Amino acid sequence: MFDTVKIDREFLTNFISSHKGKCIVEHTINMTRDIGMSIIAEGVETVEQAKFLESCGCDVVQGFLYAKPMPLEEFNSLRQL
């Protein structure tokens, strides 16, 4: 059983550029939340994408907008700041 849905970077990139695509992403997020699951979007590269996902109620986002992939030790040192 799983409790989290992940929106793939390609899905986000391909759909967020049109009104119809934004509706699909927004409804996917709402449907996931309605059934009590959390949602994470990967591949967030622009402020526009992040703001859109936040307005839709996306639980967690990740991507180059925030940080590049890094070793655990480097991540842990950032958390201590």
N, C-alpha and C positions, 0 to 999 in steps of 0.2 A: 504494500500500500504506500502511497505517496501523499504528501500534504502541501507540496509546492509545485507551481508551474513556472517554467522558465521561457520567456520570450526570447527567441534567438535573434542575434544581431541582424541577420539577413532579413528576417521577418520585419523587424523594426525599420531597417533601412529602406526596404522596398515598399512598405505600406504608409509610412508617415508623410510621404510627399503629396498625397492626394486626400481630398475630403473623405472619399469612400474608404480609403485605407485607414485614415485616422479613426473612422467609425468602427472598423473591424477591430483595431487594437483596443479602443475604448470599451467596446462590448466584450471582448475577450477578458479584459481586466475585470470588468463588472461581473461577468458570469463566474469567473474564478473566485472572486470575493464572495459572491452570493452563496456559493456552496461551501464556504468556510475554509477555503484554501488560500495560502499566500502566493504572491507572484513576484518574480524577479525578472528584470529586463537586462539583457547583456548587450554590450556593444554601444553604449551611449557615448557619443562623440561630440555632440553639440549641446549648447545651453538650451536651444529650442527643443530638442528631443527630451532633455531632462525636465523642462518645464511642462511639456505636454504630458509626460508620464506621471508627474506629480499631480497635475490637474485631474488625471484619470483615476488617481488613487493607487498607483503602483506602489507596492510595499518597499521594494529594494531595487536599486539600479546599480549597474557596474559598467565600467568602460574607461576608455582613454581620457575622457573628460576629467576623470578624478585621479587616475594614476595608471601607469603602465604595469603589466605583469611584473612581479618581483619575487625574489626569494622570501621565505617566511621571516628570516632574521631581519631583513630590511623593513618589512611590514611592521614587525614588532617594535623596531626602533622608532618608527613614525608614530605609533600609538602612544609612546611614552612622552611625546612632546606636549 
